[in-house]
Amino acid sequence: MIRTVVILYVAFFVVGPNLIGPAREADAVRTVIGAVRQTAYASQERQP
């Protein structure tokens, strides 16, 4: 689970800026952080 998040995070930082451009990078980072938080919250619910 954590490994998947790390892979997505690294892939985003390698590929993201080249596709999105610097102007939208901050919005994309906020979106990714939100998604990671939701995923972490969901995994906590599954394993109380």
DSSP file (Angstrom, degrees, kcal/mol; ACC not computed):
  #  RESIDUE AA STRUCTURE BP1 BP2  ACC     N-H-->O    O-->H-N    N-H-->O    O-->H-N    TCO  KAPPA ALPHA  PHI   PSI    X-CA   Y-CA   Z-CA
    1    1 A M     >        0   0    0      0, 0.0     4,-1.7     0, 0.0     5,-0.1   0.000 360.0 360.0 360.0 -55.2    0.0    0.0    0.0
    2    2 A I  H  >  +     0   0    0      1,-0.2     4,-2.4     2,-0.2     5,-0.2   0.888 360.0  57.4 -64.4 -37.5    2.7    2.5    1.1
    3    3 A R  H  > S+     0   0    0      1,-0.2     4,-2.5     2,-0.2    -1,-0.2   0.903 104.7  51.6 -60.0 -41.1    4.9    1.3   -1.8
    4    4 A T  H  > S+     0   0    0      1,-0.2     4,-2.5     2,-0.2    -1,-0.2   0.918 109.4  49.5 -61.6 -43.6    2.2    2.2   -4.3
    5    5 A V  H  X S+     0   0    0     -4,-1.7     4,-2.5     1,-0.2    -1,-0.2   0.914 111.0  49.8 -62.1 -42.6    1.8    5.7   -2.9
    6    6 A V  H  X S+     0   0    0     -4,-2.4     4,-2.7     2,-0.2     5,-0.2   0.918 110.5  50.0 -63.3 -43.2    5.6    6.2   -3.0
    7    7 A I  H  X S+     0   0    0     -4,-2.5     4,-2.7     1,-0.2     5,-0.2   0.931 112.7  46.5 -61.9 -45.4    5.8    5.0   -6.7
    8    8 A L  H  X S+     0   0    0     -4,-2.5     4,-2.4     1,-0.2    -1,-0.2   0.904 112.3  51.3 -62.3 -40.6    2.9    7.3   -7.6
    9    9 A Y  H  X S+     0   0    0     -4,-2.5     4,-2.1    -5,-0.2    -2,-0.2   0.933 112.8  44.2 -62.7 -47.2    4.6   10.2   -5.8
   10   10 A V  H  X S+     0   0    0     -4,-2.7     4,-1.9     1,-0.2     5,-0.2   0.924 113.1  51.3 -64.8 -44.3    7.9    9.7   -7.5
   11   11 A A  H  X>S+     0   0    0     -4,-2.7     4,-3.0    -5,-0.2     5,-0.6   0.893 109.0  52.4 -60.7 -38.7    6.3    9.3  -10.9
   12   12 A F  H  X5S+     0   0    0     -4,-2.4     4,-2.2     1,-0.2    -1,-0.2   0.935 110.7  45.7 -62.4 -45.3    4.4   12.5  -10.4
   13   13 A F  H  <5S+     0   0    0     -4,-2.1    -1,-0.2     1,-0.2    -2,-0.2   0.773 117.6  44.5 -73.4 -23.4    7.5   14.5   -9.5
   14   14 A V  H  <5S+     0   0    0     -4,-1.9     4,-0.3    -5,-0.2    -2,-0.2   0.915 131.2  19.5 -81.1 -45.8    9.4   13.0  -12.5
   15   15 A V  H >X5S+     0   0    0     -4,-3.0     4,-1.6    -5,-0.2     3,-0.5   0.842 110.9  72.7 -94.5 -38.0    6.7   13.3  -15.1
   16   16 A G  H >X<S+     0   0    0     -4,-2.2     4,-3.2    -5,-0.6     3,-0.6   0.884  95.1  47.7 -49.9 -58.0    4.3   15.9  -13.7
   17   17 A P  H 3> S+     0   0    0      0, 0.0     4,-1.5     0, 0.0    -1,-0.2   0.844 110.9  53.0 -57.9 -34.4    6.3   19.1  -14.2
   18   18 A N  H <4 S+     0   0    0     -3,-0.5    -2,-0.2    -4,-0.3    -3,-0.1   0.857 118.5  35.3 -69.3 -33.6    7.2   18.2  -17.8
   19   19 A L  H << S+     0   0    0     -4,-1.6    -1,-0.2    -3,-0.6    -3,-0.1   0.879 127.0  34.6 -85.6 -40.6    3.6   17.7  -18.7
   20   20 A I  H  < S-     0   0    0     -4,-3.2     4,-0.3    -5,-0.2    -2,-0.2   0.887  98.0-136.3 -86.8 -40.7    1.9   20.3  -16.6
   21   21 A G    >X  -     0   0    0     -4,-1.5     3,-0.7    -5,-0.5     4,-0.5  -0.062  31.7 -77.1  93.4 157.6    4.4   23.1  -16.6
   22   22 A P  H >> S+     0   0    0      0, 0.0     4,-0.6     0, 0.0     3,-0.5   0.777 122.5  64.1 -65.7 -28.0    5.5   25.3  -13.6
   23   23 A A  H 34 S+     0   0    0      1,-0.2     4,-0.3     2,-0.1     3,-0.2   0.886 112.9  33.1 -65.9 -36.9    2.4   27.5  -13.5
   24   24 A R  H <> S+     0   0    0     -3,-0.7     4,-2.1    -4,-0.3    -1,-0.2   0.402  92.7  95.7 -98.4   2.3    0.0   24.5  -12.7
   25   25 A E  H <X S+     0   0    0     -4,-0.5     4,-2.6    -3,-0.5     5,-0.2   0.905  81.2  53.1 -63.3 -40.8    2.5   22.6  -10.6
   26   26 A A  H  X S+     0   0    0     -4,-0.6     4,-2.2    -3,-0.2    -1,-0.2   0.914 109.7  48.2 -62.2 -42.7    1.3   24.0   -7.3
   27   27 A D  H  > S+     0   0    0     -4,-0.3     4,-2.2     1,-0.2    -1,-0.2   0.911 111.9  50.2 -62.5 -41.2   -2.3   23.0   -8.0
   28   28 A A  H  X S+     0   0    0     -4,-2.1     4,-2.7     2,-0.2    -2,-0.2   0.903 108.5  52.0 -65.0 -40.4   -1.2   19.5   -9.0
   29   29 A V  H  X S+     0   0    0     -4,-2.6     4,-2.7     1,-0.2    -1,-0.2   0.927 109.6  49.6 -61.5 -43.4    0.9   19.1   -5.8
   30   30 A R  H  X S+     0   0    0     -4,-2.2     4,-2.3     1,-0.2    -1,-0.2   0.904 110.8  50.4 -62.4 -39.5   -2.1   20.1   -3.7
   31   31 A T  H  X S+     0   0    0     -4,-2.2     4,-2.3     2,-0.2    -2,-0.2   0.926 111.7  47.2 -63.4 -44.3   -4.3   17.6   -5.6
   32   32 A V  H  X S+     0   0    0     -4,-2.7     4,-2.7     2,-0.2     5,-0.2   0.920 111.2  50.9 -64.7 -43.2   -1.7   14.8   -5.1
   33   33 A I  H  X S+     0   0    0     -4,-2.7     4,-2.4     1,-0.2    -1,-0.2   0.914 110.5  50.2 -61.6 -41.4   -1.4   15.6   -1.4
   34   34 A G  H  X S+     0   0    0     -4,-2.3     4,-2.3    -5,-0.2    -1,-0.2   0.912 111.1  48.5 -61.5 -42.4   -5.2   15.5   -1.0
   35   35 A A  H  X S+     0   0    0     -4,-2.3     4,-2.4     2,-0.2    -2,-0.2   0.902 110.9  50.3 -65.1 -40.8   -5.4   12.2   -2.7
   36   36 A V  H  X S+     0   0    0     -4,-2.7     4,-2.6     2,-0.2    -1,-0.2   0.907 110.2  50.4 -64.8 -40.4   -2.6   10.7   -0.6
   37   37 A R  H  X S+     0   0    0     -4,-2.4     4,-2.4     2,-0.2    -2,-0.2   0.921 110.8  48.6 -63.6 -42.9   -4.4   12.0    2.6
   38   38 A Q  H  X S+     0   0    0     -4,-2.3     4,-2.4     2,-0.2    -2,-0.2   0.911 112.3  49.3 -62.7 -41.4   -7.7   10.4    1.5
   39   39 A T  H  X S+     0   0    0     -4,-2.4     4,-2.4     2,-0.2    -2,-0.2   0.921 111.4  48.3 -64.6 -43.7   -5.8    7.1    0.7
   40   40 A A  H  X S+     0   0    0     -4,-2.6     4,-1.9     1,-0.2    -1,-0.2   0.906 111.8  50.2 -62.9 -41.0   -4.1    7.1    4.1
   41   41 A Y  H  X S+     0   0    0     -4,-2.4     4,-1.9     1,-0.2    -2,-0.2   0.912 110.5  49.6 -63.3 -42.7   -7.4    7.8    5.8
   42   42 A A  H  X S+     0   0    0     -4,-2.4     4,-1.8     1,-0.2    -2,-0.2   0.901 110.2  50.0 -64.5 -40.7   -9.1    4.9    3.9
   43   43 A S  H  X S+     0   0    0     -4,-2.4     4,-1.6     1,-0.2    -1,-0.2   0.845 108.1  54.0 -68.9 -31.5   -6.4    2.5    4.8
   44   44 A Q  H  < S+     0   0    0     -4,-1.9    -1,-0.2     1,-0.2    -2,-0.2   0.898 106.8  51.8 -66.1 -38.9   -6.6    3.5    8.5
   45   45 A E  H  < S+     0   0    0     -4,-1.9    -2,-0.2     1,-0.2    -1,-0.2   0.886 109.0  50.4 -64.3 -37.1  -10.4    2.8    8.4
   46   46 A R  H  < S+     0   0    0     -4,-1.8    -1,-0.2     1,-0.3    -2,-0.2   0.843 119.1  37.4 -70.0 -32.2   -9.7   -0.7    7.0
   47   47 A Q     <        0   0    0     -4,-1.6    -1,-0.3    -5,-0.1    -2,-0.1  -0.717 360.0 360.0-121.5  80.4   -7.1   -1.5    9.7
   48   48 A P              0   0    0      0, 0.0    -1,-0.1     0, 0.0    -3,-0.1   0.499 360.0 360.0 -72.3 360.0   -8.3    0.1   13.0
